[in-house]
Amino acid sequence: MGYEYKRTVRSYIGSADVTEGESIEQKMERILHNGEPITDGAPEIYTERRDGVGAEYNIRTDRWEVAADAMDLKSKNIEAKRDAKAEARKNKEAKVVKLEPKKDSGAEPTNGTTDSK
């Protein structure tokens, strides 16, 4: 009896390309010296008080309901596409092809036609 050794599995997954970003100090210096406007940043999520808090920003929103509504909308869209394809197929005219056996082959079935009587 020998010992069981765990074999390691080699992976061929490579690492992502690493690039070093610009530090905040370098960025501020570049913006101040070149007079560039600040173009990056997070989008503002401010809404007017009369509009209230949007469901996508409200921490009390039941996200399950939002996801269920989105899934229902998607399934209705898929079903509508499927029905449209079926309707298009129904409106097409079917081709009728008449098949006739070949008369020039000359082959005859041999199953059960033996002369061994």
N, C-alpha and C positions, 0 to 999 in steps of 0.2 A: 504494500500500500504506500502510495506516495502522497505528497501534499498537493493540494489544489492551489494553483497560482492564478491570481486574477490577471487577465490579459488586458493591457491598456489598448484602447481604440484610438488610432491615429486619425486626426481630423485634418482635412485639407482646406479648411476655411481660413482665408486670409484676413488680416486686420483691415480696418477702414483707413483711408488716407487721412493723415493727421495734418492739419494746418493750424498754425498759431495765429490767433486773432490779434487785433489791435487793442492795446490797453486803453483804459478810460482816460489816462493822462495824455497819451499820444493823440487820442481822438479829439480831446478838448483843445489841445494845442493846435492841431490841424484846423479845426473849425474856427478858432479865434484868429489865427494868422491869415487864413485864406478867405475869411468872411463867408464861409459856406453856411447854408441853412441846415438846420437839423432835420434830416429826412427820415430817419428810422425811429422806431418807437412803437409802443403798443397803441392800438386803436382806442379812441375814447368811447366809453360805454355810458356816457352821460345821457340821460333822457329827461325831458321836461317833467316837472312835477305833476302837471295835469295829466300826462300820459302814464304816469306810474312806473313801476319797475317792470321791465320786460321779463317774460317767463324764462328766457335764456340766461338772464343774469340774477334771477331771484334764487336765493339759497333754499327757500321753502317750497320751491316748485317740485311737484311729483314728477321726476324725470321718467319714471316708468310709463306714465300716461303719455308723455310727449313721445317717447320711443314707440309705444303701441300705436299712436296715431300715425306716426311716420311709416311704420310697417304696414298698417292698413292701407295707406295711400299708395305705397309701393306695390302691394299685392293687387289692388284694384287696377293699377296701371298695367301690370303684367297680364291680368285677366282680360283687360280691354284689348291689348295687343293680340292675345291668343284668339279672342272672338273675332277680331278684324281679319286675321289670317284664315280662320275657318269660313267666314263669310265670303272672302275672296275665292277660296277653293270651291265653295258651293256655287258661285256664279260662273265658274269656268265650265265650258262645254267639254264633255268627256269624248275621247276618241274611241271609235269602235273599230277594232281590228279583227278581221276574219282570218282565222288560221285554218289552213288546209294541209292535210298530210302529203308528204312528197310521194309521187307515184313512180319515180325512176329508181328508187333504192333497190327494189327487188328482194329485200330481205324478208323472210317469213319467220314467225315465232316457232321455236323448237320445243317449247315447254309442253310436255305431255304428248308429244307426237312420235314417240319411238315405235319401231316396227318389231318389237320383241314378243309378239303374241304367239 
